[in-house]
Amino acid sequence: MIQEERMTRHLMDIIQIDSPSRKEKDVALKLEEEMKDLGAHCFYDNAGDKVGGNIGNLIVKLPGTKKDIPPFFLCSHMDTVSPGEGIKPSVEDGVMRSDGTTILGSDDKSGVSIIVEVLRTLKENNTPHPDIEVAFTICEEIGLLGAKFLDPSSFKSPYGIVLDSSTPERLVLRCPCSDIMDVKIHGVEAHSGLCPENGISALEILSDAISKMKLGRIDHETTANIGKVKGGSAINIVPGLVEVKAEARSHDEGKLDAQTQHMRDCFLEAAKSRELLLDGERLGARAEIEIERVYPVMNVSPQATVTKLVLEASSNLDHDIQLHTSGGGCDANFINEKGIECVNLGTGMYELHTVNEYLLLDEFRRSAEIVLETIKLHSEKN
């Protein structure tokens, strides 16, 4: 019953509406109009005000034909990464791509179009279904901010599906929690040719810290990375300031706490070890460190109701699907924390965040079919 051609046209239409993070208003207004045409109640929350955006999360409530069962929740985000303005999508041999100068934007507008198509299919076929609750979120690409500020009191669904992963052959149950670190290492500037002994190199301190730091794959659940380094004022000046951005992730909160503390200690100890006596004054280095827990861990049980429903739906459709652990976060991290148990289903999108991004239309359709069948099973079993 899923109309792949209609769903594909819808995706190509919304892909051509620019919606970088904090600027999702135009695509949100189009979706609002489409949802109202289906008889849904729509409103925006205040997440946009909290993140400095031009609109909030679009909340959609589609009334069901079965009022005696719990609602079902769906979610996809509306924002895209750069370069994502002026996208020109095309389809050839069952694959959608951009013209190669921008991303495609299937992340995550493919999920958005799947939700729209599933709701249209339910309505036009008079399929018995519960109330459907939808969150089209903002600012996912810059820290899951729309989901972070989503008000759980707006929803009554016990569980649902987030559509924001690659292949529908995988159902993501686990995503890590993440910390980011903003570090400023302060040394002492001096002329590197005339009096280098009068300086303390912030860059050398950073090198010392990194040399003692566990980075990369820490264990099967934990990773860490130094991502950005900026500093120095001239090639003939001992660098007095280096700014560093780093991150750590883990599927275990205790392991993440330990890794972040380890990295913090390496920065502090390396700075503490450097000092000099200049004109009778003792000068030392220091490290300023700010740490933020960006998003919480996601860990949905293989025995959870929603997991079982998606697996049964896939089996009914003769679609292969495997349970999966991801190394990245998604809106479902926050939504699970807020009390709506959500799994993350792929939509057929690949090479994300690059100009080589593409969408397999066969998998795109398959994902929509799984969502539709899952909602039907939810209706039948309640």
Secondary structure as the mmCIF struct_conf table of DSSP 4:
data_model
#
loop_
_struct_conf.conf_type_id
_struct_conf.id
_struct_conf.beg_label_comp_id
_struct_conf.beg_label_asym_id
_struct_conf.beg_label_seq_id
_struct_conf.end_label_comp_id
_struct_conf.end_label_asym_id
_struct_conf.end_label_seq_id
HELX_RH_AL_P HELX_RH_AL_P1 GLU A 4 ILE A 15
TURN_TY1_P TURN_TY1_P1 GLN A 16 GLN A 16
BEND BEND1 ILE A 17 ILE A 17
STRN STRN1 PRO A 20 PRO A 20
TURN_TY1_P TURN_TY1_P2 SER A 21 ARG A 22
HELX_RH_AL_P HELX_RH_AL_P2 LYS A 25 ASP A 37
TURN_TY1_P TURN_TY1_P3 LEU A 38 GLY A 39
STRN STRN2 HIS A 41 TYR A 44
BEND BEND2 ASN A 46 ASN A 46
HELX_RH_AL_P HELX_RH_AL_P3 ALA A 47 VAL A 51
TURN_TY1_P TURN_TY1_P4 GLY A 52 GLY A 52
BEND BEND3 ASN A 54 ILE A 55
HELX_LH_PP_P HELX_LH_PP_P1 ASN A 57 ASN A 57
STRN STRN3 LEU A 58 LEU A 62
BEND BEND4 THR A 65 THR A 65
TURN_TY1_P TURN_TY1_P5 LYS A 67 ASP A 68
BEND BEND5 ILE A 69 ILE A 69
STRN STRN4 PHE A 72 HIS A 77
STRN STRN5 THR A 80 THR A 80
BEND BEND6 SER A 82 PRO A 83
BEND BEND7 GLU A 85 GLY A 86
STRN STRN6 SER A 90 GLU A 92
TURN_TY1_P TURN_TY1_P6 ASP A 93 GLY A 94
STRN STRN7 VAL A 95 ARG A 97
BEND BEND8 GLY A 100 THR A 102
HELX_RH_AL_P HELX_RH_AL_P4 SER A 106 GLU A 124
TURN_TY1_P TURN_TY1_P7 ASN A 125 ASN A 126
STRN STRN8 ILE A 132 THR A 137
BEND BEND9 ILE A 138 ILE A 138
HELX_RH_3T_P HELX_RH_3T_P1 GLU A 140 ILE A 142
TURN_TY1_P TURN_TY1_P8 GLY A 143 GLY A 143
BEND BEND10 LEU A 144 LEU A 144
HELX_RH_AL_P HELX_RH_AL_P5 LEU A 145 LYS A 148
TURN_TY1_P TURN_TY1_P9 PHE A 149 PHE A 149
HELX_RH_3T_P HELX_RH_3T_P2 PRO A 152 SER A 154
BEND BEND11 PRO A 158 PRO A 158
STRN STRN9 TYR A 159 SER A 165
BEND BEND12 SER A 166 SER A 166
TURN_TY1_P TURN_TY1_P10 PRO A 168 GLU A 169
STRN STRN10 ARG A 170 CYS A 175
STRN STRN11 CYS A 177 HIS A 186
STRN STRN12 VAL A 188 VAL A 188
STRN STRN13 ALA A 190 HIS A 191
TURN_TY1_P TURN_TY1_P11 SER A 192 LEU A 194
HELX_RH_3T_P HELX_RH_3T_P3 PRO A 196 ASN A 198
STRN STRN14 ILE A 200 ILE A 200
HELX_RH_AL_P HELX_RH_AL_P6 ALA A 202 SER A 211
TURN_TY1_P TURN_TY1_P12 LYS A 212 LYS A 212
STRN STRN15 GLY A 216 ASP A 219
TURN_TY1_P TURN_TY1_P13 HIS A 220 GLU A 221
STRN STRN16 THR A 222 GLY A 231
BEND BEND13 SER A 233 SER A 233
TURN_TY1_P TURN_TY1_P14 ILE A 235 ASN A 236
STRN STRN17 ILE A 237 VAL A 238
STRN STRN18 LEU A 241 SER A 250
BEND BEND14 HIS A 251 ASP A 252
HELX_RH_AL_P HELX_RH_AL_P7 GLU A 253 LYS A 272
TURN_TY1_P TURN_TY1_P15 SER A 273 SER A 273
STRN STRN19 GLU A 275 LEU A 278
TURN_TY1_P TURN_TY1_P16 ASP A 279 GLY A 280
STRN STRN20 GLU A 281 GLY A 284
STRN STRN21 ARG A 286 TYR A 295
STRN STRN22 MET A 298 ASN A 299
TURN_TY1_P TURN_TY1_P17 PRO A 302 GLN A 303
BEND BEND15 ALA A 304 ALA A 304
HELX_RH_AL_P HELX_RH_AL_P8 THR A 305 ASN A 316
TURN_TY1_P TURN_TY1_P18 LEU A 317 ASP A 318
STRN STRN23 GLN A 322 THR A 325
BEND BEND16 GLY A 327 GLY A 328
HELX_RH_AL_P HELX_RH_AL_P9 ASP A 331 GLU A 337
TURN_TY1_P TURN_TY1_P19 LYS A 338 GLY A 339
STRN STRN24 GLU A 341 GLY A 346
BEND BEND17 GLY A 348 GLY A 348
STRN STRN25 MET A 349 TYR A 350
BEND BEND18 GLU A 351 GLU A 351
TURN_TY1_P TURN_TY1_P20 LEU A 352 HIS A 353
BEND BEND19 THR A 354 THR A 354
TURN_TY1_P TURN_TY1_P21 VAL A 355 ASN A 356
STRN STRN26 TYR A 358 LEU A 360
HELX_RH_AL_P HELX_RH_AL_P10 LEU A 361 LYS A 381
#
